[in-house]
Each structure stands twice: as C-alpha cells, then as structure tokens.
C-alpha cells in the first residue's frame, strides 16, 4: 500500500509526484495495464514464457 502525507512544507504537487513515483516502483501501473482486459490463462502463460527468450 502506497501512502504519502501532504504537509505544509511539501505541497500537493510534490506529494503527487512522490505518489506517482512510488506507484511506478511498486508496479501498479504495469499491473493495471495488464488487467485492463481479460486474458485467458493460456495467453498469460505464453506471454510469461515469451519474455525469457531472445
């Protein structure tokens, strides 16, 4: 769970930047993109196996 506290010293804009950076590190954005549409288990396995090969 990502949590950012907004203080008087750091304004909302800075807190938003920190929040976005933390979400990116946690991988939330990638997971959201992957889960946007349903993918069959066979497609997920194929995609997972394809990533390791060159």
Buried (B, 14 or more C-beta within 10 A) or exposed (E): EEEBEBEEEEEEEEBEEBBBEEBEEEEEEEEEEEEEEEEEEEEEEEEEEEEEEE
